[in-house]
């Protein structure tokens, strides 16, 4: 008989896997880029730190995280998804 070690640790799991689905949908439909192109950027580019495209991306992903956290009563501090996306 062979003896095996079993680990039931489970590892780090994100409760916000919906972000991965959202990212893939955006990649297929190219929505965030299209939103970015539809909105003019009046800022003086010499003083711009963040590209305009980052703003709708941040808002959309943040909104998704908040809705998910509210629905499941899970704090956002545990999620690994924003670091991966």
Secondary structure, 3 states (H helix, E strand, C coil): CCCCCCCCCCCCCCCCCHHHHHHHHHHHHCHHHHHHHHCCCCCCHHHCCCCHHHHHHHHHHHHHHHHHHHHHCCCHHHCCHHHHC
